[in-house]
Amino acid sequence: MTVKTTSYKIKEFREEKGWSQEELANKSNVSRSIISELETGKRIATGTVTLMKIAKALEVPMREIFLN
């Protein structure tokens, strides 16, 4: 897993849904600033709880966020 892959996948899945970062934040109960930092690679996704919340909101298996 790389930061770039994770960042790209979160943004890709969010945009496929047509959601803003704010919408994903509301649906996942993760702050918009954390989502922004994850998507830009400024934050490394080390917490599985955060990634599980995001994956659940996006309706994708968590492993999909890590796949190329």
PDB file of N, CA, C and O in Angstrom:
ATOM      1  N   MET A   1       0.841  -1.180   0.000  1.00  0.00           N
ATOM      2  CA  MET A   1       0.000   0.000   0.000  1.00  0.00           C
ATOM      3  C   MET A   1       0.880   1.236   0.000  1.00  0.00           C
ATOM      4  O   MET A   1       1.882   1.302   0.713  1.00  0.00           O
ATOM      5  N   THR A   2       0.504   2.193  -0.790  1.00  0.00           N
ATOM      6  CA  THR A   2       1.207   3.462  -0.771  1.00  0.00           C
ATOM      7  C   THR A   2       0.231   4.568  -0.422  1.00  0.00           C
ATOM      8  O   THR A   2      -0.981   4.426  -0.588  1.00  0.00           O
ATOM      9  N   VAL A   3       0.779   5.671   0.063  1.00  0.00           N
ATOM     10  CA  VAL A   3      -0.060   6.824   0.380  1.00  0.00           C
ATOM     11  C   VAL A   3      -0.774   7.289  -0.875  1.00  0.00           C
ATOM     12  O   VAL A   3      -1.952   7.642  -0.831  1.00  0.00           O
ATOM     13  N   LYS A   4      -0.058   7.290  -2.000  1.00  0.00           N
ATOM     14  CA  LYS A   4      -0.636   7.754  -3.259  1.00  0.00           C
ATOM     15  C   LYS A   4      -1.830   6.890  -3.666  1.00  0.00           C
ATOM     16  O   LYS A   4      -2.862   7.416  -4.084  1.00  0.00           O
ATOM     17  N   THR A   5      -1.696   5.582  -3.547  1.00  0.00           N
ATOM     18  CA  THR A   5      -2.789   4.683  -3.908  1.00  0.00           C
ATOM     19  C   THR A   5      -4.005   4.933  -3.031  1.00  0.00           C
ATOM     20  O   THR A   5      -5.120   5.071  -3.535  1.00  0.00           O
ATOM     21  N   THR A   6      -3.796   4.991  -1.730  1.00  0.00           N
ATOM     22  CA  THR A   6      -4.902   5.213  -0.805  1.00  0.00           C
ATOM     23  C   THR A   6      -5.562   6.558  -1.065  1.00  0.00           C
ATOM     24  O   THR A   6      -6.789   6.651  -1.116  1.00  0.00           O
ATOM     25  N   SER A   7      -4.757   7.597  -1.228  1.00  0.00           N
ATOM     26  CA  SER A   7      -5.283   8.940  -1.493  1.00  0.00           C
ATOM     27  C   SER A   7      -6.117   8.956  -2.757  1.00  0.00           C
ATOM     28  O   SER A   7      -7.228   9.488  -2.776  1.00  0.00           O
ATOM     29  N   TYR A   8      -5.576   8.372  -3.809  1.00  0.00           N
ATOM     30  CA  TYR A   8      -6.263   8.349  -5.103  1.00  0.00           C
ATOM     31  C   TYR A   8      -7.576   7.582  -5.016  1.00  0.00           C
ATOM     32  O   TYR A   8      -8.591   8.023  -5.556  1.00  0.00           O
ATOM     33  N   LYS A   9      -7.560   6.446  -4.344  1.00  0.00           N
ATOM     34  CA  LYS A   9      -8.754   5.605  -4.298  1.00  0.00           C
ATOM     35  C   LYS A   9      -9.882   6.265  -3.503  1.00  0.00           C
ATOM     36  O   LYS A   9     -11.040   6.210  -3.916  1.00  0.00           O
ATOM     37  N   ILE A  10      -9.561   6.880  -2.383  1.00  0.00           N
ATOM     38  CA  ILE A  10     -10.604   7.559  -1.605  1.00  0.00           C
ATOM     39  C   ILE A  10     -11.250   8.640  -2.457  1.00  0.00           C
ATOM     40  O   ILE A  10     -12.476   8.737  -2.525  1.00  0.00           O
ATOM     41  N   LYS A  11     -10.430   9.448  -3.100  1.00  0.00           N
ATOM     42  CA  LYS A  11     -10.956  10.521  -3.948  1.00  0.00           C
ATOM     43  C   LYS A  11     -11.745   9.952  -5.124  1.00  0.00           C
ATOM     44  O   LYS A  11     -12.815  10.458  -5.465  1.00  0.00           O
ATOM     45  N   GLU A  12     -11.217   8.904  -5.738  1.00  0.00           N
ATOM     46  CA  GLU A  12     -11.886   8.288  -6.886  1.00  0.00           C
ATOM     47  C   GLU A  12     -13.281   7.777  -6.502  1.00  0.00           C
ATOM     48  O   GLU A  12     -14.256   8.061  -7.199  1.00  0.00           O
ATOM     49  N   PHE A  13     -13.378   7.035  -5.410  1.00  0.00           N
ATOM     50  CA  PHE A  13     -14.676   6.508  -4.978  1.00  0.00           C
ATOM     51  C   PHE A  13     -15.630   7.643  -4.599  1.00  0.00           C
ATOM     52  O   PHE A  13     -16.823   7.576  -4.896  1.00  0.00           O
ATOM     53  N   ARG A  14     -15.116   8.671  -3.952  1.00  0.00           N
ATOM     54  CA  ARG A  14     -15.956   9.805  -3.564  1.00  0.00           C
ATOM     55  C   ARG A  14     -16.510  10.506  -4.797  1.00  0.00           C
ATOM     56  O   ARG A  14     -17.697  10.828  -4.855  1.00  0.00           O
ATOM     57  N   GLU A  15     -15.648  10.742  -5.783  1.00  0.00           N
ATOM     58  CA  GLU A  15     -16.086  11.428  -6.996  1.00  0.00           C
ATOM     59  C   GLU A  15     -17.051  10.580  -7.819  1.00  0.00           C
ATOM     60  O   GLU A  15     -17.950  11.120  -8.463  1.00  0.00           O
ATOM     61  N   GLU A  16     -16.876   9.250  -7.804  1.00  0.00           N
ATOM     62  CA  GLU A  16     -17.818   8.365  -8.495  1.00  0.00           C
ATOM     63  C   GLU A  16     -19.231   8.518  -7.931  1.00  0.00           C
ATOM     64  O   GLU A  16     -20.216   8.385  -8.658  1.00  0.00           O
ATOM     65  N   LYS A  17     -19.319   8.796  -6.638  1.00  0.00           N
ATOM     66  CA  LYS A  17     -20.620   9.001  -5.999  1.00  0.00           C
ATOM     67  C   LYS A  17     -21.150  10.413  -6.253  1.00  0.00           C
ATOM     68  O   LYS A  17     -22.317  10.702  -5.992  1.00  0.00           O
ATOM     69  N   GLY A  18     -20.280  11.287  -6.767  1.00  0.00           N
ATOM     70  CA  GLY A  18     -20.683  12.670  -6.986  1.00  0.00           C
ATOM     71  C   GLY A  18     -20.742  13.475  -5.694  1.00  0.00           C
ATOM     72  O   GLY A  18     -21.463  14.469  -5.604  1.00  0.00           O
ATOM     73  N   TRP A  19     -19.981  13.039  -4.696  1.00  0.00           N
ATOM     74  CA  TRP A  19     -20.003  13.679  -3.387  1.00  0.00           C
ATOM     75  C   TRP A  19     -18.862  14.667  -3.242  1.00  0.00           C
ATOM     76  O   TRP A  19     -17.784  14.486  -3.807  1.00  0.00           O
ATOM     77  N   SER A  20     -19.118  15.705  -2.479  1.00  0.00           N
ATOM     78  CA  SER A  20     -18.058  16.619  -2.059  1.00  0.00           C
ATOM     79  C   SER A  20     -17.355  15.992  -0.850  1.00  0.00           C
ATOM     80  O   SER A  20     -17.830  15.009  -0.280  1.00  0.00           O
ATOM     81  N   GLN A  21     -16.234  16.569  -0.478  1.00  0.00           N
ATOM     82  CA  GLN A  21     -15.563  16.087   0.731  1.00  0.00           C
ATOM     83  C   GLN A  21     -16.467  16.271   1.947  1.00  0.00           C
ATOM     84  O   GLN A  21     -16.474  15.438   2.853  1.00  0.00           O
ATOM     85  N   GLU A  22     -17.223  17.355   1.963  1.00  0.00           N
ATOM     86  CA  GLU A  22     -18.139  17.619   3.079  1.00  0.00           C
ATOM     87  C   GLU A  22     -19.221  16.539   3.175  1.00  0.00           C
ATOM     88  O   GLU A  22     -19.571  16.102   4.272  1.00  0.00           O
ATOM     89  N   GLU A  23     -19.743  16.114   2.034  1.00  0.00           N
ATOM     90  CA  GLU A  23     -20.760  15.055   2.041  1.00  0.00           C
ATOM     91  C   GLU A  23     -20.186  13.750   2.579  1.00  0.00           C
ATOM     92  O   GLU A  23     -20.823  13.073   3.386  1.00  0.00           O
ATOM     93  N   LEU A  24     -18.976  13.398   2.130  1.00  0.00           N
ATOM     94  CA  LEU A  24     -18.343  12.179   2.639  1.00  0.00           C
ATOM     95  C   LEU A  24     -18.086  12.309   4.135  1.00  0.00           C
ATOM     96  O   LEU A  24     -18.271  11.350   4.884  1.00  0.00           O
ATOM     97  N   ALA A  25     -17.667  13.475   4.565  1.00  0.00           N
ATOM     98  CA  ALA A  25     -17.428  13.703   5.992  1.00  0.00           C
ATOM     99  C   ALA A  25     -18.705  13.463   6.796  1.00  0.00           C
ATOM    100  O   ALA A  25     -18.676  12.798   7.831  1.00  0.00           O
ATOM    101  N   ASN A  26     -19.804  13.996   6.324  1.00  0.00           N
ATOM    102  CA  ASN A  26     -21.079  13.822   7.029  1.00  0.00           C
ATOM    103  C   ASN A  26     -21.526  12.367   7.049  1.00  0.00           C
ATOM    104  O   ASN A  26     -22.027  11.887   8.065  1.00  0.00           O
ATOM    105  N   LYS A  27     -21.351  11.668   5.942  1.00  0.00           N
ATOM    106  CA  LYS A  27     -21.803  10.277   5.844  1.00  0.00           C
ATOM    107  C   LYS A  27     -20.900   9.311   6.621  1.00  0.00           C
ATOM    108  O   LYS A  27     -21.358   8.268   7.088  1.00  0.00           O
ATOM    109  N   SER A  28     -19.618   9.665   6.756  1.00  0.00           N
ATOM    110  CA  SER A  28     -18.666   8.768   7.412  1.00  0.00           C
ATOM    111  C   SER A  28     -18.373   9.146   8.864  1.00  0.00           C
ATOM    112  O   SER A  28     -17.766   8.371   9.602  1.00  0.00           O
ATOM    113  N   ASN A  29     -18.804  10.332   9.265  1.00  0.00           N
ATOM    114  CA  ASN A  29     -18.483  10.844  10.595  1.00  0.00           C
ATOM    115  C   ASN A  29     -16.974  11.000  10.786  1.00  0.00           C
ATOM    116  O   ASN A  29     -16.442  10.781  11.874  1.00  0.00           O
ATOM    117  N   VAL A  30     -16.305  11.384   9.704  1.00  0.00           N
ATOM    118  CA  VAL A  30     -14.880  11.709   9.712  1.00  0.00           C
ATOM    119  C   VAL A  30     -14.799  13.163   9.263  1.00  0.00           C
ATOM    120  O   VAL A  30     -15.481  13.552   8.314  1.00  0.00           O
ATOM    121  N   SER A  31     -13.983  13.966   9.924  1.00  0.00           N
ATOM    122  CA  SER A  31     -13.963  15.393   9.592  1.00  0.00           C
ATOM    123  C   SER A  31     -13.520  15.635   8.149  1.00  0.00           C
ATOM    124  O   SER A  31     -12.741  14.868   7.582  1.00  0.00           O
ATOM    125  N   ARG A  32     -14.038  16.722   7.573  1.00  0.00           N
ATOM    126  CA  ARG A  32     -13.690  17.077   6.209  1.00  0.00           C
ATOM    127  C   ARG A  32     -12.197  17.350   6.094  1.00  0.00           C
ATOM    128  O   ARG A  32     -11.588  17.025   5.075  1.00  0.00           O
ATOM    129  N   SER A  33     -11.606  17.937   7.115  1.00  0.00           N
ATOM    130  CA  SER A  33     -10.173  18.230   7.055  1.00  0.00           C
ATOM    131  C   SER A  33      -9.347  16.945   6.998  1.00  0.00           C
ATOM    132  O   SER A  33      -8.332  16.903   6.302  1.00  0.00           O
ATOM    133  N   ILE A  34      -9.754  15.909   7.707  1.00  0.00           N
ATOM    134  CA  ILE A  34      -9.034  14.629   7.645  1.00  0.00           C
ATOM    135  C   ILE A  34      -9.197  14.010   6.266  1.00  0.00           C
ATOM    136  O   ILE A  34      -8.230  13.495   5.706  1.00  0.00           O
ATOM    137  N   ILE A  35     -10.396  14.051   5.711  1.00  0.00           N
ATOM    138  CA  ILE A  35     -10.616  13.513   4.368  1.00  0.00           C
ATOM    139  C   ILE A  35      -9.760  14.263   3.358  1.00  0.00           C
ATOM    140  O   ILE A  35      -9.151  13.648   2.482  1.00  0.00           O
ATOM    141  N   SER A  36      -9.710  15.576   3.471  1.00  0.00           N
ATOM    142  CA  SER A  36      -8.885  16.382   2.572  1.00  0.00           C
ATOM    143  C   SER A  36      -7.413  15.994   2.693  1.00  0.00           C
ATOM    144  O   SER A  36      -6.727  15.821   1.685  1.00  0.00           O
ATOM    145  N   GLU A  37      -6.933  15.858   3.918  1.00  0.00           N
ATOM    146  CA  GLU A  37      -5.531  15.484   4.137  1.00  0.00           C
ATOM    147  C   GLU A  37      -5.232  14.084   3.608  1.00  0.00           C
ATOM    148  O   GLU A  37      -4.154  13.846   3.063  1.00  0.00           O
ATOM    149  N   LEU A  38      -6.169  13.164   3.761  1.00  0.00           N
ATOM    150  CA  LEU A  38      -5.981  11.813   3.225  1.00  0.00           C
ATOM    151  C   LEU A  38      -5.917  11.847   1.702  1.00  0.00           C
ATOM    152  O   LEU A  38      -5.058  11.204   1.098  1.00  0.00           O
ATOM    153  N   GLU A  39      -6.829  12.599   1.082  1.00  0.00           N
ATOM    154  CA  GLU A  39      -6.887  12.648  -0.378  1.00  0.00           C
ATOM    155  C   GLU A  39      -5.675  13.330  -0.998  1.00  0.00           C
ATOM    156  O   GLU A  39      -5.282  12.998  -2.116  1.00  0.00           O
ATOM    157  N   THR A  40      -5.087  14.273  -0.290  1.00  0.00           N
ATOM    158  CA  THR A  40      -3.927  14.988  -0.833  1.00  0.00           C
ATOM    159  C   THR A  40      -2.602  14.361  -0.412  1.00  0.00           C
ATOM    160  O   THR A  40      -1.537  14.819  -0.826  1.00  0.00           O
ATOM    161  N   GLY A  41      -2.665  13.321   0.403  1.00  0.00           N
ATOM    162  CA  GLY A  41      -1.446  12.654   0.843  1.00  0.00           C
ATOM    163  C   GLY A  41      -0.739  13.361   1.979  1.00  0.00           C
ATOM    164  O   GLY A  41       0.381  12.991   2.332  1.00  0.00           O
ATOM    165  N   LYS A  42      -1.368  14.373   2.559  1.00  0.00           N
ATOM    166  CA  LYS A  42      -0.765  15.091   3.684  1.00  0.00           C
ATOM    167  C   LYS A  42      -0.904  14.312   4.983  1.00  0.00           C
ATOM    168  O   LYS A  42      -0.227  14.603   5.969  1.00  0.00           O
ATOM    169  N   ARG A  43      -1.781  13.327   4.976  1.00  0.00           N
ATOM    170  CA  ARG A  43      -1.986  12.468   6.148  1.00  0.00           C
ATOM    171  C   ARG A  43      -1.915  11.028   5.679  1.00  0.00           C
ATOM    172  O   ARG A  43      -2.483  10.667   4.649  1.00  0.00           O
ATOM    173  N   ILE A  44      -1.215  10.216   6.443  1.00  0.00           N
ATOM    174  CA  ILE A  44      -1.130   8.792   6.137  1.00  0.00           C
ATOM    175  C   ILE A  44      -2.254   8.092   6.890  1.00  0.00           C
ATOM    176  O   ILE A  44      -2.439   8.301   8.089  1.00  0.00           O
ATOM    177  N   ALA A  45      -2.989   7.272   6.183  1.00  0.00           N
ATOM    178  CA  ALA A  45      -4.117   6.550   6.778  1.00  0.00           C
ATOM    179  C   ALA A  45      -3.589   5.379   7.589  1.00  0.00           C
ATOM    180  O   ALA A  45      -3.389   4.285   7.061  1.00  0.00           O
ATOM    181  N   THR A  46      -3.367   5.614   8.870  1.00  0.00           N
ATOM    182  CA  THR A  46      -2.851   4.549   9.727  1.00  0.00           C
ATOM    183  C   THR A  46      -3.938   3.940  10.602  1.00  0.00           C
ATOM    184  O   THR A  46      -3.785   2.826  11.101  1.00  0.00           O
ATOM    185  N   GLY A  47      -5.020   4.660  10.788  1.00  0.00           N
ATOM    186  CA  GLY A  47      -6.090   4.169  11.652  1.00  0.00           C
ATOM    187  C   GLY A  47      -7.129   3.382  10.874  1.00  0.00           C
ATOM    188  O   GLY A  47      -7.770   3.916   9.968  1.00  0.00           O
ATOM    189  N   THR A  48      -7.294   2.128  11.221  1.00  0.00           N
ATOM    190  CA  THR A  48      -8.270   1.310  10.500  1.00  0.00           C
ATOM    191  C   THR A  48      -9.697   1.758  10.777  1.00  0.00           C
ATOM    192  O   THR A  48     -10.572   1.570   9.931  1.00  0.00           O
ATOM    193  N   VAL A  49      -9.952   2.347  11.941  1.00  0.00           N
ATOM    194  CA  VAL A  49     -11.307   2.802  12.253  1.00  0.00           C
ATOM    195  C   VAL A  49     -11.723   3.899  11.274  1.00  0.00           C
ATOM    196  O   VAL A  49     -12.839   3.880  10.756  1.00  0.00           O
ATOM    197  N   THR A  50     -10.841   4.839  11.025  1.00  0.00           N
ATOM    198  CA  THR A  50     -11.140   5.924  10.082  1.00  0.00           C
ATOM    199  C   THR A  50     -11.389   5.368   8.693  1.00  0.00           C
ATOM    200  O   THR A  50     -12.359   5.747   8.037  1.00  0.00           O
ATOM    201  N   LEU A  51     -10.532   4.481   8.244  1.00  0.00           N
ATOM    202  CA  LEU A  51     -10.706   3.898   6.910  1.00  0.00           C
ATOM    203  C   LEU A  51     -11.969   3.048   6.825  1.00  0.00           C
ATOM    204  O   LEU A  51     -12.630   3.024   5.787  1.00  0.00           O
ATOM    205  N   MET A  52     -12.309   2.353   7.902  1.00  0.00           N
ATOM    206  CA  MET A  52     -13.549   1.564   7.900  1.00  0.00           C
ATOM    207  C   MET A  52     -14.765   2.473   7.777  1.00  0.00           C
ATOM    208  O   MET A  52     -15.709   2.148   7.056  1.00  0.00           O
ATOM    209  N   LYS A  53     -14.753   3.596   8.466  1.00  0.00           N
ATOM    210  CA  LYS A  53     -15.869   4.545   8.377  1.00  0.00           C
ATOM    211  C   LYS A  53     -16.013   5.089   6.957  1.00  0.00           C
ATOM    212  O   LYS A  53     -17.120   5.187   6.426  1.00  0.00           O
ATOM    213  N   ILE A  54     -14.881   5.438   6.354  1.00  0.00           N
ATOM    214  CA  ILE A  54     -14.902   5.981   4.992  1.00  0.00           C
ATOM    215  C   ILE A  54     -15.378   4.921   4.008  1.00  0.00           C
ATOM    216  O   ILE A  54     -16.228   5.193   3.160  1.00  0.00           O
ATOM    217  N   ALA A  55     -14.832   3.717   4.120  1.00  0.00           N
ATOM    218  CA  ALA A  55     -15.224   2.627   3.211  1.00  0.00           C
ATOM    219  C   ALA A  55     -16.712   2.309   3.347  1.00  0.00           C
ATOM    220  O   ALA A  55     -17.397   2.096   2.346  1.00  0.00           O
ATOM    221  N   LYS A  56     -17.206   2.276   4.572  1.00  0.00           N
ATOM    222  CA  LYS A  56     -18.630   1.987   4.795  1.00  0.00           C
ATOM    223  C   LYS A  56     -19.502   3.064   4.157  1.00  0.00           C
ATOM    224  O   LYS A  56     -20.497   2.752   3.503  1.00  0.00           O
ATOM    225  N   ALA A  57     -19.135   4.318   4.342  1.00  0.00           N
ATOM    226  CA  ALA A  57     -19.904   5.414   3.748  1.00  0.00           C
ATOM    227  C   ALA A  57     -19.886   5.333   2.226  1.00  0.00           C
ATOM    228  O   ALA A  57     -20.891   5.607   1.569  1.00  0.00           O
ATOM    229  N   LEU A  58     -18.736   4.955   1.670  1.00  0.00           N
ATOM    230  CA  LEU A  58     -18.596   4.841   0.214  1.00  0.00           C
ATOM    231  C   LEU A  58     -19.204   3.549  -0.331  1.00  0.00           C
ATOM    232  O   LEU A  58     -19.327   3.374  -1.543  1.00  0.00           O
ATOM    233  N   GLU A  59     -19.579   2.648   0.573  1.00  0.00           N
ATOM    234  CA  GLU A  59     -20.157   1.350   0.210  1.00  0.00           C
ATOM    235  C   GLU A  59     -19.192   0.511  -0.625  1.00  0.00           C
ATOM    236  O   GLU A  59     -19.572  -0.095  -1.627  1.00  0.00           O
ATOM    237  N   VAL A  60     -17.928   0.492  -0.180  1.00  0.00           N
ATOM    238  CA  VAL A  60     -16.909  -0.345  -0.824  1.00  0.00           C
ATOM    239  C   VAL A  60     -16.183  -1.135   0.263  1.00  0.00           C
ATOM    240  O   VAL A  60     -16.039  -0.654   1.387  1.00  0.00           O
ATOM    241  N   PRO A  61     -15.725  -2.346  -0.063  1.00  0.00           N
ATOM    242  CA  PRO A  61     -14.912  -3.082   0.907  1.00  0.00           C
ATOM    243  C   PRO A  61     -13.629  -2.294   1.190  1.00  0.00           C
ATOM    244  O   PRO A  61     -13.050  -1.699   0.282  1.00  0.00           O
ATOM    245  N   MET A  62     -13.195  -2.292   2.438  1.00  0.00           N
ATOM    246  CA  MET A  62     -12.011  -1.520   2.809  1.00  0.00           C
ATOM    247  C   MET A  62     -10.799  -1.894   1.961  1.00  0.00           C
ATOM    248  O   MET A  62      -9.981  -1.030   1.644  1.00  0.00           O
ATOM    249  N   ARG A  63     -10.673  -3.148   1.595  1.00  0.00           N
ATOM    250  CA  ARG A  63      -9.507  -3.575   0.805  1.00  0.00           C
ATOM    251  C   ARG A  63      -9.445  -2.860  -0.545  1.00  0.00           C
ATOM    252  O   ARG A  63      -8.362  -2.682  -1.101  1.00  0.00           O
ATOM    253  N   GLU A  64     -10.606  -2.449  -1.077  1.00  0.00           N
ATOM    254  CA  GLU A  64     -10.633  -1.756  -2.370  1.00  0.00           C
ATOM    255  C   GLU A  64      -9.876  -0.434  -2.323  1.00  0.00           C
ATOM    256  O   GLU A  64      -9.348   0.022  -3.338  1.00  0.00           O
ATOM    257  N   ILE A  65      -9.826   0.169  -1.162  1.00  0.00           N
ATOM    258  CA  ILE A  65      -9.119   1.439  -1.018  1.00  0.00           C
ATOM    259  C   ILE A  65      -7.618   1.245  -1.204  1.00  0.00           C
ATOM    260  O   ILE A  65      -6.911   2.180  -1.578  1.00  0.00           O
ATOM    261  N   PHE A  66      -7.130   0.032  -0.943  1.00  0.00           N
ATOM    262  CA  PHE A  66      -5.697  -0.238  -1.025  1.00  0.00           C
ATOM    263  C   PHE A  66      -5.254  -0.843  -2.351  1.00  0.00           C
ATOM    264  O   PHE A  66      -4.054  -0.934  -2.612  1.00  0.00           O
ATOM    265  N   LEU A  67      -6.192  -1.256  -3.191  1.00  0.00           N
ATOM    266  CA  LEU A  67      -5.834  -1.901  -4.456  1.00  0.00           C
ATOM    267  C   LEU A  67      -5.491  -0.880  -5.522  1.00  0.00           C
ATOM    268  O   LEU A  67      -6.049   0.216  -5.556  1.00  0.00           O
ATOM    269  N   ASN A  68      -4.567  -1.254  -6.392  1.00  0.00           N
ATOM    270  CA  ASN A  68      -4.200  -0.375  -7.515  1.00  0.00           C
ATOM    271  C   ASN A  68      -5.262  -0.409  -8.578  1.00  0.00           C
ATOM    272  O   ASN A  68      -5.133   0.265  -9.600  1.00  0.00           O
TER     273      ASN A  68
END
